[in-house]
Amino acid sequence: MKKSWTSGLEPDQKKLMEDYFKGSPLLRERLVKLVQNKIRVREADVVSIASYESPSWSHVQADNNGYKRALLEIIELISN
């Protein structure tokens, strides 16, 4: 569990958050799978031939990189 989950919380809130986190492995595993699928779908769209025909391809690529980076951060947060 990442420290950011409990950073700034009162001790009783911290304990409750830790319990919630530990009590939800199935939910978190499912969410990881859903987010990974979103990454795969997005990557498939970006590498399609049509995306290279866009006059703003570099912007599309930059957006995709940021989107993927954000989703990977979420996976890090919810993984044990």
Backbone bond lengths (Angstrom), bond angles and torsions (degrees), N, CA, C in turn:
res aa  C-N    CA-C-N  psi(-1)  N-CA   C-N-CA  omega(-1)  CA-C   N-CA-C  phi
1 M - - - 1.447 - - 1.530 109.12 -
2 K 1.297 116.30 127.07 1.464 121.90 -179.75 1.530 110.12 -69.24
3 K 1.319 115.30 143.38 1.468 121.37 -179.55 1.528 111.91 -61.30
4 S 1.328 117.46 -26.44 1.463 120.19 -177.60 1.533 111.99 -62.05
5 W 1.326 117.68 -23.28 1.464 120.91 177.49 1.524 111.52 -62.88
6 T 1.318 116.85 -34.69 1.461 120.11 -174.07 1.529 113.54 -113.12
7 S 1.309 117.16 -2.22 1.457 121.11 -178.84 1.525 110.55 -60.30
8 G 1.320 115.45 127.82 1.457 120.67 176.70 1.520 115.24 84.35
9 L 1.318 117.15 0.62 1.466 120.27 -179.61 1.526 110.84 -89.75
10 E 1.314 114.86 152.53 1.458 120.93 172.58 1.524 107.90 -67.91
11 P 1.338 117.89 155.74 1.473 120.38 -177.74 1.530 114.49 -53.14
12 D 1.331 117.84 -40.78 1.467 119.41 179.77 1.524 111.45 -69.31
13 Q 1.334 116.92 -37.17 1.459 120.82 176.64 1.527 110.76 -68.38
14 K 1.331 115.68 -37.38 1.458 120.79 178.75 1.525 110.48 -60.78
15 K 1.332 116.53 -46.64 1.461 121.53 179.70 1.532 110.33 -61.94
16 L 1.319 116.59 -42.84 1.465 121.14 179.27 1.526 110.85 -62.88
17 M 1.330 117.01 -42.45 1.467 120.94 179.04 1.524 110.55 -64.18
18 E 1.320 117.01 -42.69 1.463 120.64 177.83 1.523 110.71 -61.05
19 D 1.320 117.29 -41.58 1.465 121.38 178.29 1.525 111.36 -64.21
20 Y 1.335 116.74 -43.04 1.467 120.53 177.78 1.526 110.49 -61.02
21 F 1.319 116.19 -44.86 1.458 120.94 -178.64 1.527 110.53 -62.11
22 K 1.324 115.89 -49.09 1.468 120.39 -179.49 1.525 112.08 -66.11
23 G 1.318 116.96 -27.80 1.464 121.01 -177.58 1.513 114.87 -85.73
24 S 1.321 117.01 3.62 1.469 119.05 -176.72 1.525 113.99 -126.43
25 P 1.338 119.44 41.15 1.473 118.31 -177.27 1.524 113.26 -64.07
26 L 1.312 118.04 -38.76 1.465 120.37 -179.19 1.525 110.51 -65.04
27 L 1.308 116.44 -43.72 1.458 120.73 178.36 1.522 111.27 -61.85
28 R 1.330 116.93 -45.37 1.464 120.70 -179.42 1.520 111.55 -66.93
29 E 1.331 117.94 -39.26 1.473 120.72 177.40 1.522 110.73 -62.98
30 R 1.329 116.19 -40.71 1.460 119.87 179.07 1.522 110.74 -65.78
31 L 1.314 116.46 -40.91 1.452 120.39 178.76 1.523 111.05 -64.22
32 V 1.318 118.08 -38.79 1.470 121.29 176.27 1.531 109.23 -59.55
33 K 1.330 117.35 -45.59 1.473 120.75 179.66 1.528 110.96 -61.39
34 L 1.324 117.26 -43.13 1.462 120.99 179.97 1.525 111.19 -63.12
35 V 1.324 116.86 -42.79 1.465 121.04 -179.83 1.529 110.21 -68.34
36 Q 1.327 117.37 -41.21 1.470 119.96 177.22 1.521 110.70 -60.99
37 N 1.315 116.93 -37.95 1.461 120.07 177.85 1.528 110.69 -65.11
38 K 1.314 117.55 -40.02 1.463 120.57 177.18 1.531 110.39 -60.76
39 I 1.319 116.95 -38.97 1.470 120.75 177.90 1.524 109.93 -63.87
40 R 1.333 117.45 -45.95 1.469 120.94 -179.64 1.520 111.79 -61.48
41 V 1.324 116.68 -44.05 1.468 120.34 -179.28 1.524 110.08 -63.54
42 R 1.311 116.45 -44.58 1.469 120.63 -179.47 1.523 110.69 -63.34
43 E 1.333 117.25 -42.54 1.463 120.17 179.64 1.522 111.10 -63.54
44 A 1.321 116.83 -38.44 1.469 120.16 178.43 1.526 110.67 -63.91
45 D 1.328 116.46 -38.78 1.468 120.03 178.79 1.527 111.31 -66.71
46 V 1.308 116.38 -41.25 1.465 120.53 -175.47 1.519 112.46 -70.73
47 V 1.310 118.02 -31.86 1.466 119.13 -179.85 1.526 112.94 -88.56
48 S 1.326 116.99 4.39 1.462 118.86 176.95 1.528 109.43 -69.44
49 I 1.302 116.25 153.98 1.467 122.14 -178.70 1.529 110.46 -58.40
50 A 1.309 117.43 -38.74 1.463 121.17 -177.37 1.528 111.88 -59.96
51 S 1.303 117.15 -36.08 1.471 118.67 -177.96 1.526 111.60 -65.79
52 Y 1.327 117.56 -28.82 1.468 120.42 179.32 1.523 112.13 -73.42
53 E 1.317 116.98 -18.11 1.456 120.97 -179.66 1.523 112.34 -82.67
54 S 1.295 117.32 -8.26 1.463 121.52 179.84 1.524 110.30 -68.81
55 P 1.327 117.46 132.93 1.468 119.43 177.81 1.538 111.84 -66.42
56 S 1.305 116.71 -19.23 1.469 119.85 178.46 1.526 110.28 -110.46
57 W 1.317 116.22 41.09 1.458 121.71 -177.48 1.525 112.19 -54.23
58 S 1.319 116.79 -41.61 1.467 119.37 -177.78 1.532 111.20 -62.98
59 H 1.323 116.27 -34.86 1.467 119.76 177.43 1.523 110.97 -70.54
60 V 1.309 116.37 -39.11 1.469 120.94 177.18 1.522 109.34 -62.45
61 Q 1.318 116.35 -43.22 1.461 121.17 179.85 1.527 110.91 -64.73
62 A 1.321 116.68 -43.65 1.466 120.85 179.12 1.525 110.40 -62.83
63 D 1.322 116.72 -41.67 1.466 120.63 177.54 1.521 110.72 -62.07
64 N 1.311 116.43 -43.21 1.463 120.11 179.04 1.530 111.18 -62.25
65 N 1.320 116.59 -42.21 1.464 119.93 179.35 1.524 111.15 -61.76
66 G 1.329 116.94 -42.18 1.459 120.73 178.79 1.517 112.26 -66.61
67 Y 1.328 115.77 -40.31 1.464 121.29 178.48 1.531 110.16 -61.97
68 K 1.320 115.78 -46.40 1.461 120.29 -179.52 1.530 110.68 -65.09
69 R 1.308 116.96 -42.60 1.466 120.65 179.88 1.535 110.41 -60.79
70 A 1.326 117.36 -42.26 1.465 121.15 179.35 1.528 111.19 -64.79
71 L 1.337 116.92 -42.60 1.464 119.59 179.23 1.527 111.34 -66.41
72 L 1.319 117.09 -36.81 1.457 119.96 177.51 1.539 111.29 -66.73
73 E 1.324 116.40 -33.43 1.472 119.86 175.47 1.523 110.57 -65.50
74 I 1.319 116.67 -38.78 1.461 120.71 177.61 1.533 109.65 -63.31
75 I 1.322 116.35 -43.58 1.471 120.06 178.56 1.523 109.78 -59.62
76 E 1.326 116.90 -42.47 1.473 119.79 177.76 1.515 111.71 -60.52
77 L 1.316 116.72 -41.11 1.468 120.70 -178.57 1.524 112.82 -65.79
78 I 1.310 116.91 -38.47 1.468 118.80 -174.23 1.516 113.45 -93.97
79 S 1.335 117.21 -8.00 1.455 119.63 178.57 1.520 109.50 -81.88
80 N 1.313 115.35 153.09 1.468 120.31 -178.38 1.507 111.11 -81.80
